[in-house]
Amino acid sequence: MQKFVEAGRAQFDFLYKNNIKPMSLWASGGSDIPRGHVFNPHEIVFFLLDKARNANVRIVPSVRAVEIELSPVSQKMTVTLEYLGQRLEVRTAVTVLASGGFANNRKMLQEYLNDLENIQVFSGNGNTGDGHKIGLELGGQLIDTEFIKPSYGFIKNAADPNDFTMIFYGGAVILNQDGHRFVNESISYKDIGLIALQQTNGRSFIVFDENIRIRQLESRPPEAKLWENLNKHSSYVFFADTIAEAARRAGLHPINTEKTIRDYNEMVEKGEGLPFGRKSLSGGFGKPVKIERPPFYVMPASSGIMGTYCGLKVNDKTQLLRSDGQIIPNVLAAGEIMGGVHGENFTPGCGFGKALAFGRVAGETAYSLIQP
Ligand SMILES: Cc1cc2nc3c(=O)[nH]c(=O)nc-3n(C[C@H](O)[C@H](O)[C@H](O)COP(=O)(O)OP(=O)(O)OC[C@H]3O[C@@H](n4cnc5c(N)ncnc54)[C@H](O)[C@@H]3O)c2cc1C
């Protein structure tokens, strides 16, 4: 974890110096103060791609690594690749496994997660666990598999990874189809994801008002797609001038919903402790707010997998480790493929942040290993 903080900071400074700056700062799940630096990820990826190309790094898309053979004598590697229907072998001094997670490998996912029928997967198509398989064949170890959880906040039948909101950290509440709250909305969205799946028919709804919508737009610009240009054709969220009417349109019990919000507002006003232990907007930060200014919004929500959060065991130089702790020579793993970083709960930003930070560390380690 110390390494993550140090390397994350170094990457932040590097990006900042190159004029890649965060769009906003906010407190997301698990943050007791605003420390979530919201970047445009496309900007970072294109910047790094340019840097690599300018340094004469050759990037060949559509190549699939399938196997690594490690010579016990020379410790040099032969990597088998598939490219345009052909198999090729390349010799490498160091290999970095960076194939992301395995959320799109249903068979692997089923080994570690129940209730998969109600969970959509939003990870990249290439996240099929190839690197995990290669690492395991070399004697590596998969750790933290107990921490795979779906994230809460997708719209119903989401088609796009951007159909996702964390507006409950801006003050929205989450109700089941009977119109009752059932969870502390300030906890990690991964924990909310599991609890929401246990509600009747696996259904739940995010309820908020105009004030919360506007604040969310200001604090989390990536959610503009959902919250900026709402109109009556917006099929993923229902709104009306009264809570009961918005609830009715969304298929949520209108009378119970109205009472739930009335009671919630009264408790917020009095500064009383809220049921299910909500004391803050998010992870200890910010005071809960009343839901009081029309229009009122009700969004049927679902849970989805955005990453596998577990992975191959490595040391703080990203060197792949056997279960006995021995280093597997010259094989590194960086990014989502690594385990041992998130622990039980995922703090938003630590997925992309982990790839940025440990990508840097892997580069430094690879360089040190090939020095004569
Ligand atoms: C919808 C969504 C929203 C997210 N939101 C956030 C967020 O707000 N904050 C955050 O921190 N994180 C977020 N994440 C997680 C974050 O995007 C990932 O953790 C991060 O991009 C992982 O980077 P990576 O380089 O390790 O893997 P990836 O970006 O998955 O890249 C791995 C690459 O390896 C390729 N590959 C796979 N197998 C092979 C093979 N055999 N040979 C060659 N190439 C292969 C894949 O095709 C892919 O291109 C989100 C993820 C999703 C899906």
The ligand as an SDF file (V2000), in Angstrom:
LIG
                    3D

 53 58  0  0  0  0  0  0  0  0999 V2000
  -17.1520    0.7750  -16.5490 C   0  0  0  0  0  0  0  0  0  0  0  0
  -15.9150    0.9330  -15.7430 C   0  0  0  0  0  0  0  0  0  0  0  0
  -15.7680    2.0450  -14.9430 C   0  0  0  0  0  0  0  0  0  0  0  0
  -14.6240    2.1890  -14.1730 C   0  0  0  0  0  0  0  0  0  0  0  0
  -14.5020    3.2770  -13.4040 N   0  0  0  0  0  0  0  0  0  0  0  0
  -13.3880    3.4460  -12.6870 C   0  0  0  0  0  0  0  0  0  0  0  0
  -13.2130    4.6100  -11.9130 C   0  0  0  0  0  0  0  0  0  0  0  0
  -14.0800    5.5060  -11.8780 O   0  0  0  0  0  0  0  0  0  0  0  0
  -12.0800    4.7250  -11.2100 N   0  0  0  0  0  0  0  0  0  0  0  0
  -11.1190    3.7710  -11.2340 C   0  0  0  0  0  0  0  0  0  0  0  0
  -10.1050    3.9240  -10.5950 O   0  0  0  0  0  0  0  0  0  0  0  0
  -11.2510    2.6540  -11.9590 N   0  0  0  0  0  0  0  0  0  0  0  0
  -12.3600    2.4740  -12.6860 C   0  0  0  0  0  0  0  0  0  0  0  0
  -12.4960    1.3430  -13.4370 N   0  0  0  0  0  0  0  0  0  0  0  0
  -11.4350    0.3080  -13.3890 C   0  0  0  0  0  0  0  0  0  0  0  0
  -10.2480    0.6970  -14.2630 C   0  0  0  0  0  0  0  0  0  0  0  0
  -10.7060    1.1630  -15.5150 O   0  0  0  0  0  0  0  0  0  0  0  0
   -9.3640   -0.5320  -14.4580 C   0  0  0  0  0  0  0  0  0  0  0  0
   -8.9960   -1.0460  -13.1950 O   0  0  0  0  0  0  0  0  0  0  0  0
   -8.0980   -0.1830  -15.2220 C   0  0  0  0  0  0  0  0  0  0  0  0
   -8.4010    0.3680  -16.4950 O   0  0  0  0  0  0  0  0  0  0  0  0
   -7.2430   -1.4100  -15.4190 C   0  0  0  0  0  0  0  0  0  0  0  0
   -6.1740   -1.0830  -16.2560 O   0  0  0  0  0  0  0  0  0  0  0  0
   -5.2320   -2.2350  -16.8010 P   0  0  0  0  0  0  0  0  0  0  0  0
   -4.3020   -1.5590  -17.7590 O   0  0  0  0  0  0  0  0  0  0  0  0
   -4.6780   -3.0400  -15.7110 O   0  0  0  0  0  0  0  0  0  0  0  0
   -6.2180   -3.2170  -17.6110 O   0  0  0  0  0  0  0  0  0  0  0  0
   -7.0900   -2.9360  -18.9120 P   0  0  0  0  0  0  0  0  0  0  0  0
   -7.3750   -1.4820  -19.0550 O   0  0  0  0  0  0  0  0  0  0  0  0
   -8.2150   -3.8830  -18.8390 O   0  0  0  0  0  0  0  0  0  0  0  0
   -6.1140   -3.3110  -20.1000 O   0  0  0  0  0  0  0  0  0  0  0  0
   -5.7050   -4.6370  -20.3050 C   0  0  0  0  0  0  0  0  0  0  0  0
   -5.4820   -4.8430  -21.7990 C   0  0  0  0  0  0  0  0  0  0  0  0
   -4.8500   -6.1230  -22.0030 O   0  0  0  0  0  0  0  0  0  0  0  0
   -5.4740   -6.7400  -23.1180 C   0  0  0  0  0  0  0  0  0  0  0  0
   -5.2790   -8.1970  -23.0390 N   0  0  0  0  0  0  0  0  0  0  0  0
   -5.9790   -9.1160  -22.3440 C   0  0  0  0  0  0  0  0  0  0  0  0
   -5.4930  -10.3460  -22.5350 N   0  0  0  0  0  0  0  0  0  0  0  0
   -4.4410  -10.2130  -23.3830 C   0  0  0  0  0  0  0  0  0  0  0  0
   -3.5380  -11.1400  -23.9600 C   0  0  0  0  0  0  0  0  0  0  0  0
   -3.6010  -12.4570  -23.7380 N   0  0  0  0  0  0  0  0  0  0  0  0
   -2.5790  -10.6780  -24.8010 N   0  0  0  0  0  0  0  0  0  0  0  0
   -2.4830   -9.3400  -25.0670 C   0  0  0  0  0  0  0  0  0  0  0  0
   -3.3240   -8.4030  -24.5360 N   0  0  0  0  0  0  0  0  0  0  0  0
   -4.2890   -8.8580  -23.7070 C   0  0  0  0  0  0  0  0  0  0  0  0
   -6.9120   -6.3290  -22.9870 C   0  0  0  0  0  0  0  0  0  0  0  0
   -7.5980   -6.5120  -24.2220 O   0  0  0  0  0  0  0  0  0  0  0  0
   -6.7800   -4.8670  -22.5890 C   0  0  0  0  0  0  0  0  0  0  0  0
   -6.6400   -4.0520  -23.7210 O   0  0  0  0  0  0  0  0  0  0  0  0
  -13.6310    1.1830  -14.2150 C   0  0  0  0  0  0  0  0  0  0  0  0
  -13.7770    0.0750  -15.0500 C   0  0  0  0  0  0  0  0  0  0  0  0
  -14.9150   -0.0510  -15.8010 C   0  0  0  0  0  0  0  0  0  0  0  0
  -15.0540   -1.2590  -16.7000 C   0  0  0  0  0  0  0  0  0  0  0  0
  1  2  1  0
  2  3  1  0
  2 52  2  0
  3  4  2  0
  4  5  1  0
  4 50  1  0
  5  6  2  0
  6  7  1  0
  6 13  1  0
  7  8  2  0
  7  9  1  0
  9 10  1  0
 10 11  2  0
 10 12  1  0
 12 13  2  0
 13 14  1  0
 14 15  1  0
 14 50  1  0
 15 16  1  0
 16 17  1  0
 16 18  1  0
 18 19  1  0
 18 20  1  0
 20 21  1  0
 20 22  1  0
 22 23  1  0
 23 24  1  0
 24 25  2  0
 24 26  1  0
 24 27  1  0
 27 28  1  0
 28 29  2  0
 28 30  1  0
 28 31  1  0
 31 32  1  0
 32 33  1  0
 33 34  1  0
 33 48  1  0
 34 35  1  0
 35 36  1  0
 35 46  1  0
 36 37  1  0
 36 45  1  0
 37 38  2  0
 38 39  1  0
 39 40  1  0
 39 45  2  0
 40 41  1  0
 40 42  2  0
 42 43  1  0
 43 44  2  0
 44 45  1  0
 46 47  1  0
 46 48  1  0
 48 49  1  0
 50 51  2  0
 51 52  1  0
 52 53  1  0
M  END
$$$$
